[in-house]
């Protein structure tokens, strides 16, 4: 159970499990009741995930109050310990117990159904009473009774709970349908002369119960399989950590680790908690978070994530984020919330499910009365009453709305779980639906399409200088060695690669936006842009054409002048991230327009755009104006996805129809986004959109299957085709069709597990 603060004003989100739902109408009933509570602003109940997501004002309604309302409807709200691992373990045990229980009841029902089927065959007539005889009917009664009241007890319990709380659901339909066939047959067996017919339908009641139980068994297994992503994530968390306490190293439970503890991680061990390496280095497998199989080299000062695998080295780390604050815990929470969400397209199914069962009972009753009263004028294969009874049972059985309730959640559970395996965290069904309607994908340039860290590109010497390239770099790096500016880091990094020995400087001046000035070897040196040179009366006229050419190529030139004379120019350029071009091409292949937004000048922006074949370019956009550009696109009627990684991208990510944060960025950007990529691999952008589209396609297919079965099946079961075509859906076949509808919906969703996103 998760309760998360949304704002400081008392608004909270409650994610709570609910037990006892048998179909989509149950979920719809809970939604209506909870939504009626004062202080509840939004509620979604997911039948497939068996949980509710509720936004509420804690100053007006309490978590306990919400639980009480749900329990008064006859459903159970289980409570777990503080540990998410305890909750998952408890859920696994419950699923296993439920599956074992269904398996026993189904196996018994199936064996009895087979026995009844064999009892009517000619080769057993030599030692058993013949069909239609009182003795044969009595034998079927003995066989069918334990199936009806032991194997079918789950339906009677559910129906009785509904009656006590004033509603009807799937259990009601099964209980009423099978009871009609069973008790009619009992009357014929005990009082053979009470009806004109001598045919009993014990076989129908037994087969219906067996088939419905089979459907529930397959559904339970498939639902458990669909939610396996959460269990895999939970399993990544180690149970103990080795920490330094005083002069000793001790193993303690993860729950006992406190912020600041020194944690020891040996080769082959999982990193127990989030932290920062303070000693040693290693290669760490972070595929559980990012989906990238290549281990990441980590050195002192770099962060590591709990649950990742230490491959080679030994290191010590200082524990930082623990418990619910850890990266893994936040991922689990996001996946759990997404799996419990609904897509807006499900709303129609929810409305139908809310009134479905009463309407079905009415249709079944009208069908029964119509055939009983009017059937005498038609050539029926049996008496009007028996024919009417069969249509009544068939309508009740085939109409169970399980498939309607499973259509959306089954696909979302599998789709978001698959995404988590690739380091793609999708916040829910509404996001999936929005992705499918996108028109434009707008990339932030720096740090998203490009590396965001400029690299040295050219070193050009003045024709009249006596300096060498290495000397020029030595002086430039000596001037910049104390700066944290990305351009300075590019120069210093190149000097280190060349093993250049830097020199001491004096009278250093940093001139933000222009460059630096200092004294080196008793000579005045100035390093910066053309404006800085002009301010210091340094002639750069003969460089102007070349400087403009560098700018047009997307390069940033820095001029070095010694004693008022230009000795050379160093250029840096931001490089494309790997797979950037491939990603843009894939997005275009998905029918999307691709744009780029940046604060860089139009020359630099256009250079990057040309390399990626991007036609829509917004350059020289201040960080605060990115939102305005998104708004202008939306004002044109376009649905926009924004992709970024920095704090200054967060407002635009939140304002876009779909915000996608690259995981190498900031927590703020990730919080503001609808989809978070835990990997720095840009291909994950296209993966996320393609996965969302495929998941949404499965949802639509599932809803079609669900409505198709019921829309087509109910009229046939009611006998509408019989007068013209002689077609009638017998109760046993109705049960088979009903079971198949739920299994087909879940099975269709599970196909998402096999998709290959990178063809």
Residue, then its C-alpha position, 0 to 999 in steps of 0.5 A: x500500500x502506498x500513500x504519497x504526498x502530492x502537495x503540502x495542502x493535504x492532497x495525497x495519492x493512495x494506491x491500495x490493493x483490493x481483494x474480492x473483485x470478480x469482474x469489471x462491474x465490481x471495479x465500477x461499483x467501487x469507483x462510484x462509491x469512493x468518488x462520492x466521498x467528500x475530499x476524493x478528487x479522482x479514483x480509478x479501480x483496476x480490476x486486472x491489477x486488483x488495486x485502486x489509485x485514489x487522489x484525496x484531500x486528507x483534511x476532509x477524508x482519511x485513508x481509513x475512511x476510504x478503506x471502510x467504504x470499500x469494505x462495506x461493499x463486501x471487498x477486502x483491503x489487505x494490510x501489509x508490513x512496511x517493507x515492499x518485499x513483505x508485500x510482494x511476498x504476501x501477494x505471491x503466497x496469495x496468488x499461489x494459494x488462489x491458483x492451487x485452490x482453483x486448480x483443485x476445484x477445476x480438476x475435480x469438476x473436469x473429472x466429473x464432467x468426463x465421467x458424466x460424458x462417458x456414462x452416456x456412451x453405448x459401451x458402458x450401458x452393459x454395466x450402467x443404467x441407460x440415459x433417461x432412466x431414473x437410475x441414470x439421472x440419480x447417478x448424475x445427481x450424485x456426481x453433479x452435487x459436489x461439483x455444484x456446491x463444492x467446486x462452485x462454492x466460489x460463485x455462491x459465496x460471491x453471489x451471496x456477498x453481492x446480495x448482502x450488499x445490494x449488487x450483482x456481478x459475474x458470480x451472480x450470473x454463474x450461480x443463477x445460471x448453473x443453479x437453474x440447470x441443476x435444480x431443474x434437473x433435481x426436480x426431474x430426478x426426484x419428481x419425474x412426472x412434474x415436467x413433461x420432459x425427462x431430459x436432465x441437464x446435470x452435464x450442463x451445470x458441471x461443464x459450465x462450472x468446470x469451464x468457468x473455473x478453467x477460465x479463472x485458473x488461466x486468468x489467474x496464472x496470466x495475471x500473475x505473469x503479467x505483473x512479474x515486472x514488480x517482483x523482478x524489481x523487488x528481487x533486485x534489492x539485497x536483504x543485507x549490507x556490510x557496513x563499517x561500525x567503529x573498527x569492525x565490519x558487520x552485516x546488517x539488514x538493509x532497513x538498519x542502514x542509515x544515511x552516512x554509513x560507510x558500506x563495503x561492496x566486494x566483487x560479484x555483490x549487489x550494491x545494497x543501497x544508493x550512495x557515493x563511492x569514497x574509495x576504490x573503483x569498479x565496473x558496475x552492471x546497471x542494466x536493471x535500471x537502464x536496460x543497457x547491458x554494458x557495465x559502467x566504470x565507476x570511480x571515487x566521487x561517482x554515484x552508484x544505485x542500490x540493486x546494481x551489480x558490482x562486477x570487478x572491483x572493490x569499493x567503499x561507498x557512503x550511503x545516501x538515499x535510503x528506503x522510499x527515497x532510493x532510485x529502485x524504490x521510486x522505479x517500483x513505485x512508478x511501475x506499480x502506479x502505472x500498472x494500476x492506471x487506466x487508459x481513457x479509452x477504457x471509460x466506455x467499457x467501465x460505463x458498460x460494465x457498471x450496468x452490465x449485469x442487471x441488463x444481462x439478467x433482464x435480457x435473460x429473463x425476457x428471453x426465457x419468458x419469450x420462448x416459454x410463451x411463444x415457443x409453442x408456435x415454433x418447431x422446437x427440438x424440446x418443450x418451450x419451457x426447456x428451450x426457454x430455460x436453456x436460453x436463459x442459462x446461456x445468456x447468463x453464462x456468456x455475458x460475464x464481463x470479465x474480458x471488459x475489465x481485463x482489456x485495458x489493465x492486462x495490456x498496461x501491466x505487460x506493456x509497462x513491465x516490458x518498458x521497465x526491463x528496457x529502462x523505460x518508465x511510463x506513468x500510466x494509461x493516459x500517457x499511453x493514449x496520448x503518445x498514440x496521438x502525437x504529431x510532433x516530437x521536440x528535442x532539447x539540443x544540448x545534453x539530449x541530441x548532443x553530448x552537452x560537453x564540448x570537445x576540442x575540435x581545431x587548433x589554428x595558429x596565426x601565420x606570424x606566430x612563433x608558437x607551436x600547437x602544443x605551446x598554444x594549448x599549454x598557455x590556454x589550458x594554464x589560463x583555464x585550469x581553474x575554471x569549471x566552464x565546459x569550454x575550459x574543461x574541453x581545453x584542459x582535457x585535451x592538454x591532459x591527453x597530450x601530457x602537457x605541463x601546465x604553468x603558473x599564472x598570476x593576476x587572473x581575471x574571469x570575465x563571464x560571457x567573454x573569457x579570461x585574462x592573466x599574466x603568464x611568464x611575465x606576458x599578458x595573455x587574453x583568451x576569449x571571444x572576439x568581443x573580448x579582443x575588441x575591448x582590449x584593442x586587439x586586432x582580429x580583422x584578418x580573422x573575422x571571415x574565418x571566425x564567422x566560418x567557424x560559427x556557421x559550422x556550429x563551432x565555438x572559437x576562442x582566441x588567444x592573444x599574447x601581448x596584444x597580438x593574436x597567436x591562434x584560435x582554438x575551436x570546440x564543438x558539441x558532438x552528437x550523441x550516439x544513435x541520435x541520427x538513428x533515433x530521428x529516422x525511427x521517429x520519422x518512420x513512425x509518422x512523427x514530425x521531429x523538431x529541435x529547440x536550443x538556446x544556441x545561435x542559429x548557425x550552431x543550431x542549424x549545423x546540428x539540425x542538418x546533420x540529423x535532417x531536422x527541418x523544424x528548428x527553434x534557436x536562440x530560445x531562452x530557458x524560460x521561453x521553451x514553454x512558449x514554443x511548446x504552447x505555440x505548437x499546441x495552439x496550432x492543434x498539434x500534440x507535442x512530446x518534449x524531450x529533455x534532460x535539464x532543470x530548465x527543461x522541466x517546465x516545457x516537459x510538464x506543459x507538453x502533451x507528453x514529457x519524456x525525460x532522459x535519465x541521465x538528466x535531473x530529478x526535477x526533469x524526471x518528476x515533471x515528465x510522463x515518461x522517464x528514460x533511465x538510460x542515456x541511450x537515445x534510442x530509448x526515446x523511439x523505443x518508448x513511443x513504439x512500445x506505447x503505440x503497441x500497448x495502446x494497439x493491444x488495448x484497442x484489440x482487447x476492447x474489440x474482443x470483449x465487446x465482440x464476444x458479448x455483442x455477438x454472443x448474447x443475441x445468439x445465446x438468447x436464440x434470435x438466430x434460431x427461427x431463421x437459421x436454426x442456430x442456438x448456443x448451448x449453455x456448455x458452449x456459452x461457458x467455453x466462449x466466456x472462458x475463452x474471451x477472458x483468456x484471449x484478452x490476457x493472452x493477447x496482452x502477454x504477446x507484448x512480452x515478445x516484442x523486439x523494439x529494435x528491429 
